[in-house]
Amino acid sequence: MEGKTYFASALRVSKEQILKERELVASQKIFIEIFRTITGIGAIINKNRQIVFANDGFLNMLGLKTIEPDLGRLPGEVISCIHASEEPGGCGTSMSCAYCGAVNAILESQNTGTKSTKETRITTFADGKLKSLDLNVTSTPVTLGGQIFYALTFEDISDKKRRDALERIFFHDLLNSAGGLYGLLSLLKEGTAPDSERELIDLSEEASREIIEEILLHRQILAAEIGDLQIKIEPVNSIELLKSAIGKIKSHKEVINKRIVIAENSSDVDFETDRVLFQRVTLNLLKNALEATQPNGLVIAGVESKREKIRFWVKNDAVIPADVQMQLFQRSFSTKGHGRGLGTYSIRLLTENYMKGNVSFISNEKERTIFSIELNKSWSCD
């Protein structure tokens, strides 16, 4: 059977055929013993990318006892990739799948008949939590019982990618702030006119505050990723929080020659959330919008009340390229260069894993770019 697809084939064989292929693979005793013992994390798929065998490493990675219930499913479906359910054809058939290293490694090995290795970023949703995986995926053609299969092996590089990304971003931003503070203090040391001294002291204080903010931000993200982030729920006000975030962002360099306004019809509503996390998310939304805005441009922020829900949104006039839209929330992806890329990732991580909310965006020529976060007004409401 075959369904709609935007990328890889949606063709699958029947459950009966999958069981026959499983028996065929299982009958290759020597190969299976080797695959089980030295491969690490691995699975065997057929020409339709359907799983017919998995070793203990693969099962352990996913917390499974057996692969039996998942025979015939595609890798992204078993891993719980967030894009695997976007189209009826499943894993490999959505527009986002065109940028998946795992699918592309499989297709390349099928087309060339040789081994293909690619790095992939996969966001999964399991047990009510988002989780990011960074993997090296290798697809190797193997002939078993006269039939061609593909041996998939997975090297989990999530810890390394997480560490590299955080360290590069942390040191990049921290060095920028520290460099600015050093320059200001040097001017003060050299001596200035009395009317300039007060301004330099204020700027130095702001630079010091930015350094502390960077340290707190990265400590917060690390805690969030390992599930160790503590939250404090309290009553807050929508307009007060939005004004506070805008007040804080106005001191950043991204605001130079740009304006931020609150939409006139914004809802003034009390609700319950973690004030610090909300501020962090809102600041990231505003910062991203400002970075995408041209000089003399405008960023609009607003609040919409919808029964038991409250929606915050930030709009700018840029349009995000289609290929970037497909990868926006992945931890290691960025348009800003190597080692960047935690902005939108942290927004989703904090909102959906810790604030019981949802993050979404639209970006097109008509509506331009709008990022939204939707939260419950009452924390006890699921």
Summary of the structure (lengths in Angstrom):
residues: 382
radius of gyration: 24.8
end to end distance: 38.1
largest distance: 86.9
contacts: 1191
relative contact order: 0.09
helix: 44%
strand: 25%
